[in-house]
């Protein structure tokens, strides 16, 4: 807020900072929705880009083991059928590769 008193040539500037108890500090890879009093670790198969929004599901060809801010692309030459685990990861068949989650020649 800025107050100007032109008759006296005075400029007064006030800055207000409000504490919002509904906002808590979370680490990267965690989130906290409105009115929550704690942070939650981002689940496997999801990315938590910001602390104040719900987790976003990883797309085909990517994965997250949990606690991540983004999903990771499956390694070149491998297929990752699960978005939450590398357990089922397997090499692509000869002459094939995984691009944009589709087999291609």
N, CA and C of each residue as an Amber inpcrd file, in Angstrom:
protein
   315
   0.8520000  -1.1630000   0.0000000   0.0000000   0.0000000   0.0000000
   0.8990000   1.2270000   0.0000000   0.5550000   2.1750000  -0.8320000
   1.3140000   3.4210000  -0.8950000   0.3830000   4.5750000  -0.5570000
   0.8270000   5.4610000   0.3200000   0.0480000   6.6330000   0.7090000
   0.8340000   7.8720000   0.3110000   0.1840000   8.7740000  -0.3920000
   0.8470000  10.0180000  -0.7990000   0.0660000  11.1900000  -0.2130000
   0.7550000  12.0320000   0.4950000   0.1650000  13.2590000   1.0010000
   0.7830000  14.3810000   0.1830000   0.0530000  14.8370000  -0.8440000
   0.6280000  15.8160000  -1.7650000   0.8380000  17.1770000  -1.1190000
   0.0440000  17.5300000  -0.1150000   0.2110000  18.8360000   0.5090000
   1.5100000  18.9170000   1.3060000   1.9810000  17.7770000   1.8320000
   3.2150000  17.7770000   2.6090000   4.3820000  17.1850000   1.8110000
   4.1020000  16.6240000   0.6190000   5.1520000  16.0140000  -0.1840000
   5.7020000  14.7520000   0.4610000   4.8420000  13.9920000   1.1140000
   5.2610000  12.7940000   1.8390000   4.7880000  11.5430000   1.0930000
   5.6790000  10.6060000   0.9630000   5.3490000   9.3050000   0.3700000
   5.6610000   8.2460000   1.4180000   4.6630000   7.4980000   1.7760000
   4.8430000   6.4260000   2.7520000   4.4600000   5.1200000   2.0840000
   5.3340000   4.1410000   2.1630000   5.0670000   2.8450000   1.5510000
   5.0330000   1.7890000   2.6390000   3.9620000   1.0290000   2.6640000
   3.8050000  -0.0660000   3.6100000   3.8270000  -1.3850000   2.8440000
   4.5380000  -2.3500000   3.3550000   4.5190000  -3.6820000   2.7790000
   3.9520000  -4.6320000   3.8140000   2.9740000  -5.4180000   3.3980000
   2.3370000  -6.3600000   4.2980000   2.6770000  -7.7770000   3.8710000
   3.0620000  -8.5720000   4.8110000   3.3200000  -9.9850000   4.5840000
   2.3660000 -10.7590000   5.4720000   1.6150000 -11.6290000   4.8870000
   0.6410000 -12.4000000   5.6370000   1.1230000 -13.8250000   5.8000000
   0.9860000 -14.3300000   6.9810000   1.2860000 -15.7330000   7.2530000
   0.0240000 -16.5310000   6.9730000   0.1440000 -17.5240000   6.1230000
  -0.9950000 -18.3840000   5.8190000  -0.7290000 -19.7440000   6.4270000
  -1.4340000 -20.0790000   7.4960000  -1.1960000 -21.3610000   8.1600000
  -1.5210000 -22.5710000   7.2940000  -2.2650000 -22.3580000   6.1710000
  -2.5890000 -23.4860000   5.3040000  -1.4520000 -23.8010000   4.3300000
  -0.3910000 -23.0170000   4.3310000   0.7600000 -23.2880000   3.4830000
   1.9240000 -23.7670000   4.3490000   2.4210000 -24.9460000   4.0380000
   3.5690000 -25.4570000   4.7670000   4.6920000 -25.7190000   3.7800000
   5.8940000 -25.7600000   4.2640000   7.0580000 -25.9880000   3.4040000
   7.2750000 -27.4890000   3.2460000   7.3030000 -27.9310000   2.0140000
   7.5720000 -29.3350000   1.7130000   8.8490000 -29.4340000   0.8870000
   9.4890000 -30.5760000   0.9680000  10.6950000 -30.8290000   0.1810000
  10.2920000 -31.1570000  -1.2590000  11.2510000 -31.0690000  -2.1720000
  11.0140000 -31.4550000  -3.5620000  10.5580000 -32.9110000  -3.5840000
   9.5430000 -33.2000000  -4.4060000   9.0220000 -34.5560000  -4.4800000
   7.9510000 -34.8480000  -3.4480000   7.5090000 -33.8110000  -2.7400000
   6.4240000 -33.9300000  -1.7780000   5.3490000 -32.9140000  -2.1490000
   4.1420000 -33.1210000  -1.6310000   3.0690000 -32.1630000  -1.8670000
   2.2020000 -32.0450000  -0.6210000   1.4560000 -30.9500000  -0.5680000
   0.5450000 -30.6990000   0.5390000  -0.6400000 -29.9310000  -0.0140000
  -1.7950000 -30.5550000   0.0050000  -2.9840000 -29.9090000  -0.5260000
  -3.5780000 -28.9650000   0.5090000  -4.4890000 -28.1170000   0.0850000
  -5.0930000 -27.1000000   0.9550000  -5.5720000 -27.6970000   2.2680000
  -5.3090000 -26.9880000   3.3250000  -5.7170000 -27.3270000   4.6900000
  -5.0290000 -28.5580000   5.2590000  -4.0420000 -29.0940000   4.5630000
  -3.2820000 -30.2160000   5.0910000  -2.2290000 -29.6770000   6.0450000
  -1.9470000 -30.4230000   7.0770000  -0.9550000 -29.9760000   8.0570000
   0.3610000 -30.7340000   7.9280000   0.4720000 -31.5590000   6.8740000
   1.7060000 -32.3040000   6.6780000   1.9930000 -32.4670000   5.1920000
   3.2020000 -32.8730000   4.8990000   3.6270000 -33.1330000   3.5220000
   3.4730000 -34.6250000   3.2340000   3.1680000 -34.9510000   1.9950000
   3.0180000 -36.3320000   1.5610000   4.0250000 -36.5980000   0.4530000
   4.7370000 -37.7220000   0.5520000   5.7100000 -38.0960000  -0.4820000
   4.9520000 -38.4280000  -1.7590000   5.4480000 -37.9220000  -2.8800000
   4.8280000 -38.2000000  -4.1680000   4.8820000 -39.7100000  -4.4220000
   3.7540000 -40.3270000  -4.7880000   3.7420000 -41.7830000  -4.9620000
   4.4500000 -42.2310000  -6.2410000   4.8360000 -43.4910000  -6.2680000
   5.4370000 -44.0840000  -7.4650000   4.4240000 -44.0130000  -8.6020000
   4.9260000 -43.7190000  -9.8110000   4.0590000 -43.6060000 -10.9730000
   3.5080000 -42.2110000 -11.1750000   3.9270000 -41.2780000 -10.3090000
   3.4440000 -39.9010000 -10.3670000   4.5950000 -38.9190000 -10.2230000
   4.3620000 -37.6870000 -10.6920000   5.3110000 -36.5910000 -10.5130000
   4.6200000 -35.4880000  -9.7240000   5.3670000 -34.8280000  -8.8560000
   4.8440000 -33.7170000  -8.0540000   5.6830000 -32.4830000  -8.3620000
   5.2840000 -31.7780000  -9.4120000   6.0550000 -30.6190000  -9.8790000
   5.9850000 -29.4550000  -8.8960000   4.8520000 -29.2920000  -8.2260000
   4.7060000 -28.2260000  -7.2320000   4.1580000 -28.8180000  -5.9470000
   4.4080000 -28.1350000  -4.8440000   3.9640000 -28.6720000  -3.5560000
   2.4760000 -28.4720000  -3.3140000   1.8280000 -27.5860000  -4.0790000
   0.4380000 -27.2570000  -3.7830000  -0.5620000 -27.8630000  -4.7620000
  -0.1220000 -28.7540000  -5.6310000  -1.0700000 -29.3770000  -6.5520000
  -0.9850000 -30.8960000  -6.4600000  -2.0460000 -31.5410000  -6.8890000
  -2.1140000 -33.0000000  -6.8340000  -1.0650000 -33.6270000  -7.7340000
  -0.6120000 -34.8400000  -7.4070000   0.3540000 -35.5420000  -8.2470000
  -0.1990000 -35.7680000  -9.6610000   0.7090000 -35.7460000 -10.6450000
   0.3560000 -35.9720000 -12.0440000   0.8790000 -37.3380000 -12.4640000
   0.0190000 -38.1530000 -13.0710000   0.4050000 -39.5010000 -13.4900000
   1.4630000 -39.4570000 -14.5880000   2.4390000 -40.3470000 -14.4980000
   3.4430000 -40.4860000 -15.5550000   2.7730000 -41.0710000 -16.7920000
   3.2520000 -40.6840000 -17.9570000   2.7000000 -41.1900000 -19.2080000
   3.4500000 -42.4430000 -19.6370000   2.8860000 -43.1770000 -20.5840000
   3.5280000 -44.3880000 -21.0970000   4.9260000 -44.0500000 -21.5990000
   5.8780000 -44.9130000 -21.3010000   7.2640000 -44.6840000 -21.7110000
   8.0700000 -43.9010000 -20.6980000   7.4240000 -43.5060000 -19.5900000
   8.1140000 -42.8160000 -18.4960000   7.7770000 -43.5340000 -17.1940000
   8.5300000 -43.2170000 -16.1430000   8.2820000 -43.8380000 -14.8440000
   8.7510000 -42.9170000 -13.7330000   8.2770000 -43.1930000 -12.5450000
   8.7220000 -42.5160000 -11.3320000   8.6760000 -43.5420000 -10.2110000
   9.7680000 -43.6370000  -9.4740000   9.8260000 -44.5910000  -8.3690000
   9.2700000 -44.0000000  -7.0840000   8.8360000 -42.7450000  -7.1410000
   8.2520000 -42.0680000  -5.9850000   9.1720000 -40.9820000  -5.4610000
   8.5810000 -39.9200000  -4.9520000   9.3530000 -38.8150000  -4.4030000
  10.0030000 -37.9540000  -5.4670000   9.4610000 -37.9470000  -6.6840000
  10.0710000 -37.2050000  -7.7930000   9.2370000 -35.9920000  -8.1850000
   9.9140000 -34.9800000  -8.7270000   9.2280000 -33.8010000  -9.2370000
   8.8460000 -33.9710000 -10.6990000   9.4160000 -34.9580000 -11.3740000
   9.0800000 -35.2320000 -12.7730000   9.2350000 -36.7250000 -13.0490000
   8.6370000 -37.1750000 -14.1430000   8.7640000 -38.5710000 -14.5610000
  10.0260000 -38.6990000 -15.4120000  10.6440000 -39.8710000 -15.3810000
  11.8930000 -40.1350000 -16.1020000  11.5850000 -40.9670000 -17.3400000
  12.2070000 -40.6170000 -18.4720000  12.0390000 -41.4110000 -19.6850000
  12.6700000 -42.7720000 -19.5020000  12.0400000 -43.7890000 -20.0690000
  12.6100000 -45.1270000 -20.0730000  13.9190000 -45.0790000 -20.8590000
  14.9170000 -45.8360000 -20.4290000  16.2150000 -45.8310000 -21.0960000
  16.0800000 -46.2560000 -22.5590000  16.8700000 -45.6460000 -23.4560000
  16.8400000 -46.0380000 -24.8690000  17.1070000 -47.5430000 -25.0160000
  16.3390000 -48.1720000 -25.8990000  16.5170000 -49.5950000 -26.1430000
  15.7530000 -50.4870000 -25.1740000  14.9970000 -49.8840000 -24.2540000
  14.2170000 -50.6460000 -23.2790000  12.7490000 -50.2190000 -23.3190000
  11.9010000 -51.1310000 -22.9510000  10.4790000 -50.8450000 -22.7770000
  10.1890000 -50.8570000 -21.2870000   9.4010000 -49.9010000 -20.8540000
   9.0130000 -49.7970000 -19.4470000   7.4900000 -49.8430000 -19.3750000
   6.9090000 -51.0330000 -19.2920000   5.4520000 -51.1200000 -19.2780000
   4.8120000 -50.5600000 -18.0080000   5.5630000 -50.4580000 -16.9380000
   5.0350000 -49.9180000 -15.6900000   5.5340000 -48.4940000 -15.5040000
   4.6490000 -47.5960000 -15.0760000   5.0520000 -46.2160000 -14.8080000
   5.5560000 -46.0380000 -13.3780000   5.4780000 -47.1170000 -12.5750000
   5.8540000 -46.9870000 -11.1630000   6.9760000 -47.9340000 -10.7260000
   7.5460000 -48.6770000 -11.6740000   8.5680000 -49.6440000 -11.3030000
   9.4630000 -49.9500000 -12.4930000  10.6910000 -50.3300000 -12.2120000
  11.5960000 -50.7950000 -13.2720000  11.6910000 -52.3150000 -13.2730000
  10.9150000 -52.9610000 -12.4210000  10.9490000 -54.4130000 -12.2980000
  10.6320000 -55.1010000 -13.6280000   9.6620000 -54.5860000 -14.3680000
   9.2300000 -55.1980000 -15.6190000   9.9520000 -54.6310000 -16.8430000
  10.9710000 -53.8220000 -16.6390000  11.7070000 -53.2360000 -17.7630000
  12.3950000 -54.3430000 -18.5420000  12.3310000 -54.2740000 -19.8630000
  12.9760000 -55.2990000 -20.6740000  13.5220000 -54.6950000 -21.9590000
  14.5580000 -55.3350000 -22.5580000  15.1290000 -54.8180000 -23.8050000
  14.1170000 -54.9160000 -24.9460000  14.1470000 -53.9650000 -25.8290000
  13.2810000 -54.0020000 -27.0040000  13.7190000 -55.1440000 -27.9170000
  12.7790000 -55.7540000 -28.6370000  13.1450000 -56.8070000 -29.5860000
  14.0910000 -56.2600000 -30.6580000  14.8630000 -57.1200000 -31.2420000
  15.8170000 -56.7240000 -32.2800000  15.1030000 -55.9550000 -33.3970000
  15.6810000 -54.8240000 -33.7730000  15.1170000 -54.0120000 -34.8420000
  14.0100000 -53.0770000 -34.3970000  13.6980000 -53.0840000 -33.1200000
  12.6270000 -52.2240000 -32.5980000  13.2040000 -51.2870000 -31.5480000
  12.5120000 -50.1870000 -31.3230000  12.8890000 -49.2600000 -30.2550000
  11.6170000 -48.6590000 -29.6870000  11.7210000 -48.1020000 -28.5210000
  10.5530000 -47.4610000 -27.9360000  10.6900000 -45.9650000 -28.1360000
   9.7940000 -45.4150000 -28.9040000   9.7540000 -43.9730000 -29.1290000
   8.3220000 -43.5050000 -28.9150000   8.1650000 -42.5140000 -28.0850000
   6.8420000 -42.0010000 -27.7680000   5.8840000 -43.1080000 -27.3370000
   6.3980000 -44.0330000 -26.5750000   5.6480000 -45.1470000 -25.9840000
   5.0630000 -46.1060000 -27.0170000   5.5210000 -46.0580000 -28.2720000
   5.0480000 -46.9600000 -29.3120000   6.2240000 -47.7380000 -29.8870000
   6.0030000 -48.9850000 -30.2250000   7.0540000 -49.7440000 -30.9010000
   7.2070000 -49.1920000 -32.3090000   8.4480000 -49.0970000 -32.7580000
   8.6720000 -48.6580000 -34.1370000   9.8180000 -49.4590000 -34.7330000
   9.8640000 -49.5120000 -36.0580000  10.9230000 -50.2550000 -36.7620000
  12.0070000 -49.2860000 -37.1680000
